[in-house]
Amino acid sequence: MKNFVKWTPRILAIIGILFFIVMSFDVFESDDFADVSVWRLIAGFLIHMIPAFVLIAILILSWFKSRLGGIAFLLIAIVSTLFFQAYREGLVFIFVGILPLLIGVLFITQSKWKK
């Protein structure tokens, strides 16, 4: 059970990060693909990657400080759900609201089990 609580939030966080990375590739599916410069596409891709970069940073923090990382994931869940109004769409709510909430709870649970 201890391994489950240790590895489940890490695996779920990696899956969530991969989801945001895959969604970032929508920049390259533009209808005006021929009219857009390469630098503009790269800039758009990097802007779309900001949520993934933030989640990667929080995952690295969580890996070493599980309680602090868990709190950060809980804050991400609350802020992103309200800011992006993710509660209006079911699938978006799962990835933007519920997944970080679950990850945060599991990291906090892991920090309590360490003691």
FENCORPE-V735115 format. One record per residue. N is the residue number from 1. SS is DSSP state (2 for helix, 1 for strand, 0 for the rest). PHI is phi in whole degrees, -180 to 180 (* if undefined). Layout:
BEGIN
n=N ss=SS phi=PHI
n=N ss=SS phi=PHI
END
This chain:
BEGIN
n=1 ss=0 phi=*
n=2 ss=2 phi=-65
n=3 ss=2 phi=-66
n=4 ss=2 phi=-61
n=5 ss=2 phi=-69
n=6 ss=2 phi=-77
n=7 ss=2 phi=-94
n=8 ss=2 phi=-60
n=9 ss=2 phi=-65
n=10 ss=2 phi=-66
n=11 ss=2 phi=-66
n=12 ss=2 phi=-64
n=13 ss=2 phi=-66
n=14 ss=2 phi=-65
n=15 ss=2 phi=-63
n=16 ss=2 phi=-63
n=17 ss=2 phi=-64
n=18 ss=2 phi=-62
n=19 ss=2 phi=-61
n=20 ss=2 phi=-67
n=21 ss=2 phi=-66
n=22 ss=2 phi=-63
n=23 ss=2 phi=-67
n=24 ss=2 phi=-70
n=25 ss=2 phi=-74
n=26 ss=2 phi=-66
n=27 ss=2 phi=-60
n=28 ss=2 phi=-83
n=29 ss=2 phi=-101
n=30 ss=0 phi=-71
n=31 ss=0 phi=-70
n=32 ss=0 phi=-94
n=33 ss=2 phi=-56
n=34 ss=2 phi=-74
n=35 ss=2 phi=-89
n=36 ss=0 phi=-103
n=37 ss=0 phi=-74
n=38 ss=2 phi=-63
n=39 ss=2 phi=-67
n=40 ss=2 phi=-68
n=41 ss=2 phi=-64
n=42 ss=2 phi=-65
n=43 ss=2 phi=-63
n=44 ss=2 phi=-63
n=45 ss=2 phi=-64
n=46 ss=2 phi=-65
n=47 ss=2 phi=-65
n=48 ss=2 phi=-70
n=49 ss=0 phi=-85
n=50 ss=2 phi=-56
n=51 ss=2 phi=-60
n=52 ss=2 phi=-66
n=53 ss=2 phi=-63
n=54 ss=2 phi=-64
n=55 ss=2 phi=-66
n=56 ss=2 phi=-63
n=57 ss=2 phi=-63
n=58 ss=2 phi=-69
n=59 ss=2 phi=-64
n=60 ss=2 phi=-62
n=61 ss=2 phi=-61
n=62 ss=2 phi=-66
n=63 ss=2 phi=-63
n=64 ss=2 phi=-104
n=65 ss=0 phi=-124
n=66 ss=2 phi=-65
n=67 ss=2 phi=-68
n=68 ss=2 phi=-64
n=69 ss=2 phi=-65
n=70 ss=2 phi=-62
n=71 ss=2 phi=-64
n=72 ss=2 phi=-63
n=73 ss=2 phi=-65
n=74 ss=2 phi=-63
n=75 ss=2 phi=-64
n=76 ss=2 phi=-61
n=77 ss=2 phi=-62
n=78 ss=2 phi=-68
n=79 ss=2 phi=-64
n=80 ss=2 phi=-69
n=81 ss=2 phi=-65
n=82 ss=2 phi=-75
n=83 ss=2 phi=-66
n=84 ss=0 phi=-91
n=85 ss=0 phi=49
n=86 ss=2 phi=-69
n=87 ss=2 phi=-68
n=88 ss=2 phi=-82
n=89 ss=0 phi=-120
n=90 ss=2 phi=-62
n=91 ss=2 phi=-67
n=92 ss=2 phi=-65
n=93 ss=2 phi=-63
n=94 ss=2 phi=-63
n=95 ss=2 phi=-80
n=96 ss=2 phi=-94
n=97 ss=2 phi=-110
n=98 ss=2 phi=-77
n=99 ss=2 phi=-61
n=100 ss=2 phi=-64
n=101 ss=2 phi=-63
n=102 ss=2 phi=-63
n=103 ss=2 phi=-62
n=104 ss=2 phi=-61
n=105 ss=2 phi=-63
n=106 ss=2 phi=-67
n=107 ss=2 phi=-66
n=108 ss=2 phi=-66
n=109 ss=2 phi=-61
n=110 ss=2 phi=-63
n=111 ss=2 phi=-65
n=112 ss=2 phi=-72
n=113 ss=2 phi=-73
n=114 ss=2 phi=-64
n=115 ss=0 phi=-78
END
